[in-house]
Amino acid sequence: MLDFGYYCMDCMQGMSEFPDKYFDLAICDPEYGRKEHGGINRGTYAVQKNGKRLYVRDGGYENRGWDNEPAGKEYFSELLRVSKNQIIFGCNYFDFPLVGGRIVWDKCNDGSDQSNAEIAYNSMTNRVDICRYMWRGMFQGKSITEGWVQQGNKALNERRIHPTQKPVNLYRWILQKYNIPKSWKLLDTHVGSASSLIAFQEAGNKYVGFEIDEKYYSTSNERLNQETAQISMFEYLEETGSNCQDTAPGRQP
Ligand SMILES: C[S@@+](CC[C@H](N)C(=O)[O-])C[C@H]1O[C@@H](n2cnc3c(N)ncnc32)[C@H](O)[C@@H]1O
């Protein structure tokens, strides 16, 4: 069996390594068959609060050709075998019965040529829950609790490295909303940009992630390592009660 971690491999091969119901929760975002694999320039003008038109660069990623067909029945059967609970984005595109709750991610991106929302299947409830978090080019949400408000400081925006990248805050919202225990083992079969794994790591959960494309794997693994290093530093500072300013030479504690 594979250890916890992030692997560059086909998730079908990866999942075959694990026993039935090994993972407590799989949060996955497989291919929808919409050719959203790059190669499309989505730049458009958007009207800002002050009425000015601003060119929003959105797209321009290299075509990596992975989104020609939606994930098939074999994938879902294997995913349901290895996991007790599932949240699966893109459930409106799949020819597989996913009867249960729904998460609607409202991207607060009115006026864009892309979908206004994405829908996920949620096996943990029968409810429909809405996460509002702005995601359109450089327009991003302020926080999980005020996701419909634009982040005022673009320097704080999440860097985008993948054509179908979801925000880390969307995964944070899921973990918080459903009170996912730290002890739960998590799985993401289609990691892409590693937004999911960053949230899993931050929450303190053990996880396994798969990404088949070497180029995406390499850039997202680098992103994950950078974020993980930061998370470890914050945890260390919290645990030790250290404060850089207090200990700086020449300063009074
Ligand atoms: C919809 S994207 C995931 C985006 C991700 N949720 C994010 O926030 O960045 C799907 C990803 O799955 C990868 N992929 C496609 N088939 C795969 C397979 N059989 N095993 C693992 N990864 C696969 C693609 O290369 C692509 O990066």
The ligand as an SDF file (V2000), in Angstrom:
LIG
                    3D

 27 29  0  0  0  0  0  0  0  0999 V2000
  -10.2910   19.4210  -13.0260 C   0  0  0  0  0  0  0  0  0  0  0  0
   -8.5650   19.3330  -12.8140 S   0  0  0  0  0  0  0  0  0  0  0  0
   -8.3630   19.4550  -11.0640 C   0  0  0  0  0  0  0  0  0  0  0  0
   -8.2180   20.8710  -10.6090 C   0  0  0  0  0  0  0  0  0  0  0  0
   -8.0250   20.9780   -9.1170 C   0  0  0  0  0  0  0  0  0  0  0  0
   -9.2510   20.7610   -8.3920 N   0  0  0  0  0  0  0  0  0  0  0  0
   -7.4480   22.3340   -8.7150 C   0  0  0  0  0  0  0  0  0  0  0  0
   -8.0110   23.0130   -7.8380 O   0  0  0  0  0  0  0  0  0  0  0  0
   -6.4210   22.7080   -9.2590 O   0  0  0  0  0  0  0  0  0  0  0  0
   -8.2240   17.6580  -13.1460 C   0  0  0  0  0  0  0  0  0  0  0  0
   -6.7600   17.2640  -13.0290 C   0  0  0  0  0  0  0  0  0  0  0  0
   -6.6900   15.8300  -13.0560 O   0  0  0  0  0  0  0  0  0  0  0  0
   -5.5800   15.4060  -13.7990 C   0  0  0  0  0  0  0  0  0  0  0  0
   -5.9030   14.0290  -14.2520 N   0  0  0  0  0  0  0  0  0  0  0  0
   -6.6090   13.6620  -15.3520 C   0  0  0  0  0  0  0  0  0  0  0  0
   -6.7270   12.3110  -15.3990 N   0  0  0  0  0  0  0  0  0  0  0  0
   -6.1130   11.8290  -14.2810 C   0  0  0  0  0  0  0  0  0  0  0  0
   -5.8910   10.5160  -13.7390 C   0  0  0  0  0  0  0  0  0  0  0  0
   -6.3620    9.4300  -14.3760 N   0  0  0  0  0  0  0  0  0  0  0  0
   -5.2060   10.3980  -12.5860 N   0  0  0  0  0  0  0  0  0  0  0  0
   -4.7350   11.4970  -11.9370 C   0  0  0  0  0  0  0  0  0  0  0  0
   -4.8910   12.7570  -12.4020 N   0  0  0  0  0  0  0  0  0  0  0  0
   -5.5770   12.9280  -13.5500 C   0  0  0  0  0  0  0  0  0  0  0  0
   -5.4310   16.4480  -14.8930 C   0  0  0  0  0  0  0  0  0  0  0  0
   -4.0960   16.5020  -15.3700 O   0  0  0  0  0  0  0  0  0  0  0  0
   -5.8580   17.7440  -14.1560 C   0  0  0  0  0  0  0  0  0  0  0  0
   -4.7500   18.3910  -13.6090 O   0  0  0  0  0  0  0  0  0  0  0  0
  1  2  1  0
  2  3  1  0
  2 10  1  0
  3  4  1  0
  4  5  1  0
  5  6  1  0
  5  7  1  0
  7  8  2  0
  7  9  1  0
 10 11  1  0
 11 12  1  0
 11 26  1  0
 12 13  1  0
 13 14  1  0
 13 24  1  0
 14 15  1  0
 14 23  1  0
 15 16  2  0
 16 17  1  0
 17 18  1  0
 17 23  2  0
 18 19  1  0
 18 20  2  0
 20 21  1  0
 21 22  2  0
 22 23  1  0
 24 25  1  0
 24 26  1  0
 26 27  1  0
M  CHG  2   2   1   9  -1
M  END
$$$$
